């Protein structure tokens, strides 16, 4: 079952600014396709483990998944509209250093 994949303005701005020939762009693009095909492909983060900064930035989320993009990059997304009209929203892509700082 293929679902829609959308991004927050923050993610969309980051992703669209990348050169389409850049390896990071290609890797993220492939991950977006994988999420569309398998929405729960990322590692589920228990609600109580979601950092306060993420909860405050996205107060309506009830679930979050993380994906290791490369050794140096992480991607966070949420699923909404379950079970009907399921959509994945890519919240943010961040460096591993920023990810470690937020998730401790």
C-alpha positions as a Markdown table, in Angstrom:
| # | Residue | x | y | z |
|---|---|---|---|---|
| 1 | Unk | 0.0 | 0.0 | 0.0 |
| 2 | Unk | 1.6 | 3.2 | -1.2 |
| 3 | Unk | 0.9 | 6.4 | 0.9 |
| 4 | Unk | 1.4 | 10.1 | 0.4 |
| 5 | Unk | 4.6 | 11.6 | 1.7 |
| 6 | Unk | 4.7 | 15.4 | 2.4 |
| 7 | Unk | 7.2 | 17.5 | 4.2 |
| 8 | Unk | 7.1 | 20.4 | 6.6 |
| 9 | Unk | 8.2 | 23.8 | 5.3 |
| 10 | Unk | 11.5 | 23.3 | 7.2 |
| 11 | Unk | 12.2 | 19.9 | 5.5 |
| 12 | Unk | 11.0 | 21.0 | 2.1 |
| 13 | Unk | 13.2 | 24.1 | 2.2 |
| 14 | Unk | 16.2 | 22.0 | 3.1 |
| 15 | Unk | 15.5 | 19.3 | 0.6 |
| 16 | Unk | 14.8 | 21.6 | -2.3 |
| 17 | Unk | 18.0 | 23.6 | -1.7 |
| 18 | Unk | 20.1 | 20.5 | -2.2 |
| 19 | Unk | 21.7 | 19.9 | -5.6 |
| 20 | Unk | 19.8 | 17.1 | -7.3 |
| 21 | Unk | 23.1 | 15.5 | -8.2 |
| 22 | Unk | 24.2 | 15.6 | -4.6 |
| 23 | Unk | 24.5 | 12.1 | -2.9 |
| 24 | Unk | 22.5 | 13.4 | 0.2 |
| 25 | Unk | 19.6 | 14.5 | -2.1 |
| 26 | Unk | 19.6 | 11.1 | -3.9 |
| 27 | Unk | 19.7 | 9.2 | -0.6 |
| 28 | Unk | 16.9 | 11.2 | 1.0 |
| 29 | Unk | 14.8 | 10.9 | -2.2 |
| 30 | Unk | 15.2 | 7.1 | -2.1 |
| 31 | Unk | 14.2 | 7.1 | 1.6 |
| 32 | Unk | 11.1 | 9.1 | 0.8 |
| 33 | Unk | 10.2 | 6.4 | -1.8 |
| 34 | Unk | 10.7 | 3.7 | 0.8 |
| 35 | Unk | 8.5 | 5.5 | 3.3 |
| 36 | Unk | 5.8 | 5.8 | 0.7 |
| 37 | Unk | 5.9 | 2.0 | 0.1 |
| 38 | Unk | 6.4 | 1.0 | 3.8 |
| 39 | Unk | 5.3 | 3.8 | 6.1 |
| 40 | Unk | 6.6 | 2.1 | 9.3 |
| 41 | Unk | 10.1 | 1.4 | 7.8 |
| 42 | Unk | 11.8 | 3.8 | 10.3 |
| 43 | Unk | 12.6 | 3.1 | 13.9 |
| 44 | Unk | 9.6 | 4.0 | 16.1 |
| 45 | Unk | 10.3 | 6.4 | 18.9 |
| 46 | Unk | 8.2 | 5.9 | 22.0 |
| 47 | Unk | 6.1 | 9.0 | 22.7 |
| 48 | Unk | 7.8 | 9.6 | 26.1 |
| 49 | Unk | 11.2 | 9.5 | 24.4 |
| 50 | Unk | 10.3 | 12.3 | 21.9 |
| 51 | Unk | 12.4 | 15.3 | 23.0 |
| 52 | Unk | 10.6 | 18.4 | 24.3 |
| 53 | Unk | 12.0 | 20.6 | 21.5 |
| 54 | Unk | 10.4 | 18.3 | 18.9 |
| 55 | Unk | 7.1 | 18.2 | 20.8 |
| 56 | Unk | 7.0 | 22.0 | 21.1 |
| 57 | Unk | 7.9 | 22.5 | 17.5 |
| 58 | Unk | 5.3 | 20.0 | 16.3 |
| 59 | Unk | 2.7 | 19.9 | 19.1 |
| 60 | Unk | 0.1 | 17.8 | 17.3 |
| 61 | Unk | 2.3 | 14.8 | 16.6 |
| 62 | Unk | 1.4 | 11.6 | 18.4 |
| 63 | Unk | 4.1 | 9.4 | 16.8 |
| 64 | Unk | 7.6 | 9.8 | 15.4 |
| 65 | Unk | 9.9 | 7.6 | 13.4 |
| 66 | Unk | 13.6 | 8.1 | 12.7 |
| 67 | Unk | 15.7 | 7.0 | 9.8 |
| 68 | Unk | 19.5 | 7.0 | 9.6 |
| 69 | Unk | 20.1 | 8.7 | 6.2 |
| 70 | Unk | 23.8 | 8.4 | 6.2 |
| 71 | Unk | 26.5 | 8.2 | 8.9 |
| 72 | Unk | 26.1 | 12.0 | 9.4 |
| 73 | Unk | 22.4 | 12.6 | 8.8 |
| 74 | Unk | 19.1 | 11.6 | 10.4 |
| 75 | Unk | 15.5 | 12.1 | 9.3 |
| 76 | Unk | 12.3 | 12.3 | 11.5 |
| 77 | Unk | 8.8 | 11.7 | 10.3 |
| 78 | Unk | 5.3 | 11.2 | 11.6 |
| 79 | Unk | 2.3 | 9.3 | 10.3 |
| 80 | Unk | -1.2 | 10.9 | 10.3 |
| 81 | Unk | -4.6 | 9.8 | 9.1 |
| 82 | Unk | -4.2 | 6.2 | 10.3 |
| 83 | Unk | -5.7 | 3.9 | 9.2 |
| 84 | Unk | -7.6 | 5.7 | 6.4 |
| 85 | Unk | -5.8 | 8.3 | 4.3 |
| 86 | Unk | -2.5 | 7.6 | 5.9 |
| 87 | Unk | 0.1 | 10.3 | 5.1 |
| 88 | Unk | 3.8 | 10.5 | 6.2 |
| 89 | Unk | 5.0 | 14.0 | 7.0 |
| 90 | Unk | 8.8 | 14.4 | 7.0 |
| 91 | Unk | 9.4 | 16.7 | 9.9 |
| 92 | Unk | 13.1 | 17.5 | 9.7 |
| 93 | Unk | 16.5 | 16.2 | 8.5 |
| 94 | Unk | 19.3 | 17.0 | 10.8 |
| 95 | Unk | 23.0 | 16.3 | 11.2 |
| 96 | Unk | 23.9 | 13.4 | 13.5 |
| 97 | Unk | 25.6 | 16.0 | 15.8 |
| 98 | Unk | 22.3 | 18.0 | 16.1 |
| 99 | Unk | 20.4 | 14.7 | 16.5 |
| 100 | Unk | 22.6 | 13.6 | 19.4 |
| 101 | Unk | 22.2 | 17.0 | 21.0 |
| 102 | Unk | 18.4 | 16.9 | 20.8 |
| 103 | Unk | 17.9 | 13.2 | 21.7 |
| 104 | Unk | 20.8 | 13.0 | 24.2 |
